[in-house]
Amino acid sequence: MSCRSTGSGAEPVISNADLRGKVASTVVTRDGRSARCLDGSDDEELNYVVGWAGSDVKGITVRDHGHTTGATIQDGRFTAWWPDGDPDGGITGTLTLHLADGSTHTVEGDSRLD
């Protein structure tokens, strides 16, 4: 992925990079606006979620449609992708929040999404 800045706007900030196998996801933010990017092969169905995590959240485990994956957390935002999700793009499973004090808290997946 390549980002260019032209004109007087701020430089873009790339965060939440998740590069696994043939799939890459990232968030690009510039002047307070964000774009969510997901790139994979055309024949793969993927689900991709973006949400917010408090400073006490040190990890997030996403469980959906029989898949378990760890989210990427950066600057209070989390992202995750996995194959074969809900064809409507929603998350019907759960998010397990791993907190700084060592405890965990499981919530419905759609409760923390953008």
DSSP file (Angstrom, degrees, kcal/mol; ACC not computed):
  #  RESIDUE AA STRUCTURE BP1 BP2  ACC     N-H-->O    O-->H-N    N-H-->O    O-->H-N    TCO  KAPPA ALPHA  PHI   PSI    X-CA   Y-CA   Z-CA
    1    1 A M              0   0    0      0, 0.0     2,-0.4     0, 0.0     0, 0.0   0.000 360.0 360.0 360.0 140.0    0.0    0.0    0.0
    2    2 A S        -     0   0    0      2,-0.0     2,-0.4     0, 0.0     0, 0.0  -0.981 360.0-166.5-125.7 135.9    1.3    3.5   -0.8
    3    3 A C        -     0   0    0     -2,-0.4     2,-0.4     9,-0.1    11,-0.0  -0.973   4.9-171.5-122.7 137.4    0.0    6.8    0.6
    4    4 A R        -     0   0    0     -2,-0.4     2,-0.5     2,-0.0    -2,-0.0  -0.956  11.6-149.5-126.0 146.1    0.8   10.2   -0.7
    5    5 A S        +     0   0    0     -2,-0.4     2,-0.3     7,-0.1     6,-0.1  -0.965  19.5 174.8-114.7 128.2    0.1   13.6    0.7
    6    6 A T    >   +     0   0    0     -2,-0.5     3,-0.7     4,-0.1     2,-0.1  -0.933  48.3   9.4-127.0 155.1   -0.5   16.5   -1.6
    7    7 A G  T 3  S-     0   0    0     -2,-0.3    -2,-0.0     1,-0.2     0, 0.0  -0.370 111.4 -44.7  76.9-157.7   -1.5   20.1   -0.8
    8    8 A S  T 3  S+     0   0    0     -2,-0.1    -1,-0.2     3,-0.0     3,-0.1   0.362  95.8 117.3 -96.7   5.1   -1.5   21.5    2.7
    9    9 A G  S <  S-     0   0    0     -3,-0.7    -4,-0.0     1,-0.1    21,-0.0  -0.204  73.4 -88.4 -69.4 163.7   -3.3   18.6    4.5
   10   10 A A        -     0   0    0      1,-0.1    -1,-0.1    -5,-0.0    -4,-0.1  -0.273  49.4 -92.7 -67.4 156.1   -1.6   16.6    7.3
   11   11 A E        -     0   0    0      1,-0.1    20,-0.3    -3,-0.1    -1,-0.1  -0.456  49.1-104.8 -65.4 141.8    0.5   13.6    6.4
   12   12 A P        -     0   0    0      0, 0.0     2,-0.5     0, 0.0    18,-0.2  -0.401  28.3-143.5 -68.7 148.0   -1.6   10.3    6.5
   13   13 A V  E     -A   29   0A   0     16,-3.0    16,-2.7    -2,-0.1     2,-0.5  -0.966   8.0-154.1-114.3 125.1   -1.1    8.0    9.5
   14   14 A I  E     +A   28   0A   0     -2,-0.5     2,-0.3    14,-0.2    14,-0.2  -0.868  26.1 160.6-101.0 128.4   -1.2    4.3    8.9
   15   15 A S  E     +A   27   0A   0     12,-2.8    12,-2.6    -2,-0.5    59,-0.0  -0.852  43.8  37.3-138.7 172.5   -2.2    2.2   11.9
   16   16 A N  E     -     0   0A   0     -2,-0.3     2,-0.3    10,-0.2    -1,-0.1   0.812  67.5-175.6  55.1  38.0   -3.5   -1.3   12.8
   17   17 A A  E     +     0   0A   0     -3,-0.1     2,-0.4     9,-0.1     9,-0.2  -0.492   7.1 178.7 -68.1 128.4   -1.5   -3.0   10.1
   18   18 A D  E     +A   25   0A   0      7,-2.5     7,-1.8    -2,-0.3     2,-0.7  -0.913   2.6 177.5-134.4 103.4   -2.4   -6.7   10.1
   19   19 A L  E     +A   24   0A   0     -2,-0.4     2,-0.4     5,-0.2     5,-0.2  -0.884  12.5 156.6-115.3 100.5   -0.6   -8.7    7.4
   20   20 A R  E >   -A   23   0A   0      3,-1.8     3,-2.3    -2,-0.7    -2,-0.0  -0.988  60.8 -47.1-127.8 126.4   -1.4  -12.4    7.5
   21   21 A G  T 3  S-     0   0    0     -2,-0.4     0, 0.0     1,-0.3     0, 0.0  -0.296 121.8 -17.1  57.8-127.8   -1.0  -14.8    4.6
   22   22 A K  T 3  S+     0   0    0     -3,-0.0     2,-0.4    -2,-0.0    -1,-0.3   0.272 121.6  85.9 -93.9   9.8   -2.5  -13.3    1.4
   23   23 A V  E <   -A   20   0A   0     -3,-2.3    -3,-1.8    17,-0.1     2,-0.4  -0.904  50.9-175.5-118.9 140.5   -4.6  -10.7    3.3
   24   24 A A  E     +AB  19  39A   0     15,-2.6    15,-3.0    -2,-0.4     2,-0.3  -0.999   3.8 179.8-132.0 135.8   -3.6   -7.2    4.5
   25   25 A S  E     +AB  18  38A   0     -7,-1.8    -7,-2.5    -2,-0.4     2,-0.3  -0.981  10.3 152.6-133.2 149.9   -5.7   -4.8    6.5
   26   26 A T  E     - B   0  37A   0     11,-2.1    11,-3.0    -2,-0.3     2,-0.4  -0.974  35.7-124.7-162.2 165.4   -4.9   -1.3    7.8
   27   27 A V  E     -AB  15  36A   0    -12,-2.6   -12,-2.8    -2,-0.3     2,-0.5  -0.990  19.6-161.3-119.9 130.7   -6.5    2.0    8.8
   28   28 A V  E     -AB  14  35A   0      7,-2.6     7,-2.7    -2,-0.4     2,-0.4  -0.962  10.0-171.8-113.8 123.6   -5.3    5.2    7.2
   29   29 A T  E     +AB  13  34A   0    -16,-2.7   -16,-3.0    -2,-0.5     2,-0.3  -0.947  10.8 165.6-119.8 135.3   -6.2    8.5    9.0
   30   30 A R  E >  S- B   0  33A   0      3,-2.7     3,-2.0    -2,-0.4   -19,-0.1  -0.963  70.2  -9.1-148.9 129.7   -5.7   12.0    7.7
   31   31 A D  T 3  S-     0   0    0     -2,-0.3     3,-0.1     1,-0.3    -1,-0.0   0.852 129.1 -53.3  52.1  40.0   -7.1   15.3    9.0
   32   32 A G  T 3  S+     0   0    0      1,-0.2     2,-0.4     0, 0.0    -1,-0.3   0.455 116.1 110.8  79.4   1.1   -9.4   13.4   11.4
   33   33 A R  E <   -B   30   0A   0     -3,-2.0    -3,-2.7     2,-0.0     2,-0.4  -0.893  51.5-156.2-110.4 140.0  -10.9   11.2    8.7
   34   34 A S  E     -B   29   0A   0     -2,-0.4     2,-0.4    -5,-0.2    -5,-0.2  -0.893   9.7-162.5-120.0 145.6  -10.2    7.4    8.5
   35   35 A A  E     -B   28   0A   0     -7,-2.7    -7,-2.6    -2,-0.4     2,-0.5  -0.991  14.7-144.7-121.1 133.1  -10.3    4.9    5.7
   36   36 A R  E     -B   27   0A   0     -2,-0.4     2,-0.4    -9,-0.2    -9,-0.2  -0.855  19.0-163.8 -98.0 128.7  -10.4    1.2    6.5
   37   37 A C  E     +B   26   0A   0    -11,-3.0   -11,-2.1    -2,-0.5     2,-0.4  -0.946  15.6 172.1-121.4 132.7   -8.5   -0.9    4.0
   38   38 A L  E     -B   25   0A   0     -2,-0.4     2,-0.4   -13,-0.2   -13,-0.2  -0.988   6.4-178.7-137.7 126.1   -8.7   -4.7    3.5
   39   39 A D  E     +B   24   0A   0    -15,-3.0   -15,-2.6    -2,-0.4     2,-0.3  -0.988  18.5 133.1-132.0 125.5   -7.0   -6.4    0.6
   40   40 A G        -     0   0    0     -2,-0.4   -17,-0.1   -17,-0.2     2,-0.1  -0.846  59.6 -55.0-150.6-174.6   -7.1  -10.1   -0.2
   41   41 A S    >   -     0   0    0     -2,-0.3     3,-1.5     1,-0.1   -19,-0.0  -0.396  48.2-120.3 -71.5 151.2   -7.6  -12.4   -3.1
   42   42 A D  T 3  S+     0   0    0      1,-0.3    -1,-0.1    -2,-0.1     0, 0.0   0.728 109.5  56.6 -64.3 -23.5  -10.8  -11.9   -5.1
   43   43 A D  T 3  S+     0   0    0      2,-0.1     2,-0.5     0, 0.0    -1,-0.3   0.396  89.4  91.5 -93.2   4.8  -12.0  -15.5   -4.4
   44   44 A E    <   -     0   0    0     -3,-1.5     2,-0.5    39,-0.0    -4,-0.1  -0.855  64.7-146.7-102.7 131.6  -11.9  -15.2   -0.6
   45   45 A E        +     0   0    0     -2,-0.5    39,-2.3    40,-0.0     2,-0.3  -0.858  28.8 178.0 -93.2 126.9  -14.9  -14.1    1.5
   46   46 A L  E     -C   83   0B   0     -2,-0.5     2,-0.4    37,-0.2    -6,-0.0  -0.931  25.4-145.8-129.3 149.4  -13.6  -12.1    4.5
   47   47 A N  E     -C   82   0B   0     35,-2.9    35,-1.8    -2,-0.3     2,-0.4  -0.913  18.4-171.8-108.6 146.0  -15.2  -10.3    7.4
   48   48 A Y  E     -C   81   0B   0     -2,-0.4     2,-0.4    33,-0.2    33,-0.2  -0.994   0.9-171.6-141.1 127.2  -13.5   -7.2    8.8
   49   49 A V  E     -C   80   0B   0     31,-2.8    31,-1.8    -2,-0.4     2,-0.4  -0.933   6.5-171.1-123.7 147.7  -14.3   -5.3   12.0
   50   50 A V  E     +C   79   0B   0     -2,-0.4    64,-3.0    29,-0.2     2,-0.3  -0.997  23.3 143.8-132.6 135.9  -13.2   -2.0   13.4
   51   51 A G  E     -CD  78 113B   0     27,-2.4    27,-2.7    -2,-0.4     2,-0.4  -0.886  43.4 -87.6-156.8-172.8  -14.0   -0.8   16.9
   52   52 A W  E     -C   77   0B   0     60,-1.5     2,-0.4    -2,-0.3    25,-0.3  -0.862  28.9-171.1-113.5 142.7  -12.8    1.1   19.9
   53   53 A A        -     0   0    0     23,-2.8     7,-0.0    -2,-0.4    21,-0.0  -0.996  22.8-121.8-132.7 136.6  -10.9   -0.2   22.9
   54   54 A G    >   -     0   0    0     -2,-0.4     3,-1.8     1,-0.1    22,-0.1  -0.215  34.5-101.6 -70.1 167.0  -10.2    1.5   26.2
   55   55 A S  T 3  S+     0   0    0      1,-0.3    -1,-0.1    20,-0.1    21,-0.0   0.706 121.0  60.7 -65.4 -20.2   -6.6    2.0   27.4
   56   56 A D  T 3  S+     0   0    0     43,-0.1    44,-2.4    44,-0.0     2,-0.7   0.514  82.2  96.7 -85.0  -4.3   -7.0   -0.9   29.9
   57   57 A V  E <   +F   99   0C   0     -3,-1.8    42,-0.2    42,-0.2    19,-0.1  -0.780  43.4 170.7 -88.2 117.2   -7.7   -3.3   27.0
   58   58 A K  E     +     0   0C   0     40,-3.0     2,-0.3    -2,-0.7    41,-0.2   0.577  64.8   5.8-102.5 -14.2   -4.5   -5.1   26.2
   59   59 A G  E     -F   98   0C   0     39,-1.3    39,-3.2    13,-0.1     2,-0.4  -0.977  56.4-154.1-163.5 156.1   -5.9   -7.8   23.8
   60   60 A I  E     -F   97   0C   0     11,-0.4    11,-2.7    -2,-0.3     2,-0.5  -0.993   5.3-158.6-138.4 130.1   -9.1   -8.8   22.1
   61   61 A T  E     -FG  96  70C   0     35,-2.3    35,-2.8    -2,-0.4     2,-0.5  -0.946  12.5-154.8-107.1 124.6  -10.1  -12.3   20.9
   62   62 A V  E     -FG  95  69C   0      7,-3.3     7,-2.3    -2,-0.5     2,-0.5  -0.858   9.9-173.5-101.2 129.2  -12.8  -12.3   18.2
   63   63 A R  E     +FG  94  68C   0     31,-2.7    31,-1.7    -2,-0.5     2,-0.3  -0.984  20.2 146.5-123.6 120.7  -15.0  -15.5   17.9
   64   64 A D  E >   - G   0  67C   0      3,-2.4     3,-2.2    -2,-0.5    -2,-0.0  -0.959  63.7  -9.5-157.0 133.9  -17.4  -15.6   14.9
   65   65 A H  T 3  S-     0   0    0     -2,-0.3     3,-0.1     1,-0.3    -1,-0.0   0.846 128.7 -48.7  47.2  44.8  -18.8  -18.3   12.7
   66   66 A G  T 3  S+     0   0    0      1,-0.2     2,-0.4     0, 0.0    -1,-0.3   0.523 115.6 112.9  79.2   5.4  -16.4  -21.0   14.0
   67   67 A H  E <   -G   64   0C   0     -3,-2.2    -3,-2.4    17,-0.1     2,-0.4  -0.882  46.3-164.6-112.5 144.2  -13.3  -18.8   13.7
   68   68 A T  E     +G   63   0C   0     -2,-0.4     2,-0.3    -5,-0.2    -5,-0.2  -0.997  19.1 160.9-125.7 128.2  -11.1  -17.4   16.5
   69   69 A T  E     -G   62   0C   0     -7,-2.3    -7,-3.3    -2,-0.4     2,-0.4  -0.986  36.2-118.1-144.4 153.6   -8.6  -14.6   15.8
   70   70 A G  E     -G   61   0C   0     -2,-0.3    11,-0.2    -9,-0.2    -9,-0.2  -0.745  31.4-129.1 -90.6 139.9   -6.8  -11.9   17.8
   71   71 A A        -     0   0    0    -11,-2.7     2,-0.5    -2,-0.4   -11,-0.4  -0.497  13.9-121.5 -84.4 155.9   -7.4   -8.3   17.0
   72   72 A T  E     -E   79   0B   0      7,-3.0     7,-2.1    -2,-0.2     2,-0.5  -0.878  30.3-163.0 -93.8 126.4   -4.8   -5.7   16.3
   73   73 A I  E     +E   78   0B   0     -2,-0.5     2,-0.3     5,-0.2     5,-0.2  -0.951  20.4 152.4-117.1 129.2   -5.0   -2.8   18.8
   74   74 A Q  E >   -E   77   0B   0      3,-2.7     3,-2.1    -2,-0.5   -21,-0.1  -0.943  66.6  -7.1-155.0 133.2   -3.4    0.6   18.3
   75   75 A D  T 3  S-     0   0    0     -2,-0.3     3,-0.1     1,-0.3   -20,-0.1   0.835 127.3 -53.7  52.6  39.5   -4.3    4.1   19.5
   76   76 A G  T 3  S+     0   0    0      1,-0.2   -23,-2.8   -22,-0.1     2,-0.4   0.470 118.2 104.3  79.7   0.9   -7.6    3.0   21.1
   77   77 A R  E <   -CE  52  74B   0     -3,-2.1    -3,-2.7   -25,-0.3     2,-0.4  -0.908  51.5-160.9-115.2 142.2   -8.9    1.4   17.9
   78   78 A F  E     -CE  51  73B   0    -27,-2.7   -27,-2.4    -2,-0.4     2,-0.3  -0.935   6.6-175.3-121.9 151.1   -9.0   -2.3   17.1
   79   79 A T  E     +CE  50  72B   0     -7,-2.1    -7,-3.0    -2,-0.4     2,-0.3  -0.974   6.0 169.6-136.4 151.9   -9.3   -4.2   13.8
   80   80 A A  E     -C   49   0B   0    -31,-1.8   -31,-2.8    -2,-0.3     2,-0.3  -0.973   9.0-169.7-156.8 149.7   -9.7   -7.9   13.0
   81   81 A W  E     +C   48   0B   0     -2,-0.3   -33,-0.2   -11,-0.2   -19,-0.1  -0.971   8.5 170.1-137.6 156.7  -10.4  -10.0    9.9
   82   82 A W  E     -C   47   0B   0    -35,-1.8   -35,-2.9    -2,-0.3     3,-0.3  -0.972  33.9 -97.5-159.1 157.0  -11.2  -13.7    9.4
   83   83 A P  E    S+C   46   0B   0      0, 0.0   -37,-0.2     0, 0.0   -16,-0.1  -0.355  91.8  16.5 -78.2 159.1  -12.5  -15.9    6.6
   84   84 A D  S    S+     0   0    0    -39,-2.3   -38,-0.1     1,-0.1   -17,-0.1   0.862  82.2 153.2  55.0  51.4  -16.0  -17.0    5.9
   85   85 A G        -     0   0    0     -3,-0.3     6,-0.1     1,-0.2    -1,-0.1  -0.026  54.8 -41.2 -92.1-160.4  -18.0  -14.6    8.1
   86   86 A D    >   -     0   0    0      4,-0.7     3,-2.4     1,-0.2    -1,-0.2  -0.494  49.8-138.4 -65.1 124.8  -21.5  -13.2    7.9
   87   87 A P  T 3  S+     0   0    0      0, 0.0    -1,-0.2     0, 0.0   -41,-0.1   0.712 104.0  59.1 -62.5 -17.9  -22.3  -12.4    4.3
   88   88 A D  T 3  S-     0   0    0      2,-0.1     3,-0.1     0, 0.0    -2,-0.1   0.434 117.7-113.8 -88.2   0.6  -24.0   -9.2    5.5
   89   89 A G  S <  S+     0   0    0     -3,-2.4   -41,-0.2     1,-0.3     2,-0.1   0.521  73.5 125.4  85.1   6.1  -20.7   -8.0    7.0
   90   90 A G        -     0   0    0    -43,-0.1    -4,-0.7   -41,-0.0     2,-0.6  -0.463  60.4-122.0 -92.8 168.1  -21.8   -8.2   10.7
   91   91 A I        +     0   0    0     -2,-0.1    19,-0.4     1,-0.1   -27,-0.1  -0.957  26.6 175.2-109.2 123.6  -20.2  -10.0   13.6
   92   92 A T        +     0   0    0     -2,-0.6    -1,-0.1    17,-0.1   -28,-0.1   0.457  60.3  68.6-105.0  -4.1  -22.6  -12.4   15.3
   93   93 A G  S    S-     0   0    0      1,-0.1    16,-2.7    15,-0.1    17,-0.3   0.246  85.6 -79.7 -93.2-143.6  -20.1  -13.9   17.7
   94   94 A T  E     -FH  63 108C   0    -31,-1.7   -31,-2.7    14,-0.2     2,-0.4  -0.831  17.3-141.8-127.1 161.0  -18.3  -12.5   20.7
   95   95 A L  E     -FH  62 107C   0     12,-2.6    12,-2.7    -2,-0.3     2,-0.6  -0.994  13.8-155.4-118.1 127.6  -15.3  -10.3   21.7
   96   96 A T  E     -FH  61 106C   0    -35,-2.8   -35,-2.3    -2,-0.4     2,-0.5  -0.927  11.6-151.1-104.2 117.4  -13.3  -11.3   24.7
   97   97 A L  E     -FH  60 105C   0      8,-3.2     8,-1.9    -2,-0.6     2,-0.7  -0.759   0.7-153.4 -89.2 126.6  -11.5   -8.3   26.1
   98   98 A H  E     -FH  59 104C   0    -39,-3.2   -40,-3.0    -2,-0.5   -39,-1.3  -0.903  21.1-152.9-101.5 112.7   -8.2   -9.1   27.9
   99   99 A L  E >   -F   57   0C   0      4,-2.8     3,-2.1    -2,-0.7   -42,-0.2  -0.445  24.6-112.5 -93.7 160.1   -7.7   -6.3   30.5
  100  100 A A  T 3  S+     0   0    0    -44,-2.4   -43,-0.1     1,-0.3    -1,-0.1   0.778 114.9  60.3 -59.2 -29.9   -4.5   -4.9   32.0
  101  101 A D  T 3  S-     0   0    0    -45,-0.2    -1,-0.3     2,-0.1     3,-0.1   0.421 121.7-104.5 -81.8   4.2   -5.3   -6.3   35.4
  102  102 A G  S <  S+     0   0    0     -3,-2.1    -2,-0.1     1,-0.3     2,-0.1   0.314  83.5 120.2  93.7  -8.4   -5.4   -9.9   34.0
  103  103 A S        -     0   0    0     -5,-0.1    -4,-2.8     1,-0.0    -1,-0.3  -0.377  50.3-143.5 -83.9 166.9   -9.1  -10.3   33.9
  104  104 A T  E     -H   98   0C   0     -6,-0.2     2,-0.4    -3,-0.1    -6,-0.2  -0.927   9.2-166.0-127.7 156.2  -11.3  -10.9   30.8
  105  105 A H  E     -H   97   0C   0     -8,-1.9    -8,-3.2    -2,-0.3     2,-0.5  -0.964   9.8-151.9-143.8 122.7  -14.7   -9.7   29.9
  106  106 A T  E     +H   96   0C   0     -2,-0.4     2,-0.3   -10,-0.2   -10,-0.2  -0.842  20.3 173.7-102.6 131.5  -16.8  -11.2   27.0
  107  107 A V  E     -H   95   0C   0    -12,-2.7   -12,-2.6    -2,-0.5     2,-0.1  -0.879  42.3 -84.5-129.7 160.4  -19.3   -9.1   25.1
  108  108 A E  E >   -H   94   0C   0     -2,-0.3     3,-1.8   -14,-0.2     4,-0.3  -0.435  46.1-120.5 -61.7 139.5  -21.5   -9.5   22.1
  109  109 A G  G >  S+     0   0    0    -16,-2.7     3,-1.0     1,-0.3   -15,-0.1   0.829 106.5  53.9 -56.1 -40.6  -19.5   -8.7   19.0
  110  110 A D  G >  S+     0   0    0    -19,-0.4     3,-0.5   -17,-0.3    -1,-0.3   0.508  88.8  80.9 -78.2  -0.9  -21.5   -5.8   17.7
  111  111 A S  G <  S+     0   0    0     -3,-1.8    -1,-0.2     1,-0.2    -2,-0.2   0.653  99.1  36.6 -78.7 -13.4  -21.4   -3.8   21.0
  112  112 A R  G <  S+     0   0    0     -3,-1.0   -60,-1.5    -4,-0.3    -1,-0.2   0.243  92.0 115.3-120.5  11.4  -17.9   -2.4   20.3
  113  113 A L  B <    D   51   0B   0     -3,-0.5   -62,-0.3   -62,-0.2   -64,-0.0  -0.476 360.0 360.0 -91.1 155.9  -17.9   -1.8   16.6
  114  114 A D              0   0    0    -64,-3.0   -63,-0.1    -2,-0.2    -1,-0.1   0.455 360.0 360.0 -65.1 360.0  -17.7    1.5   14.6
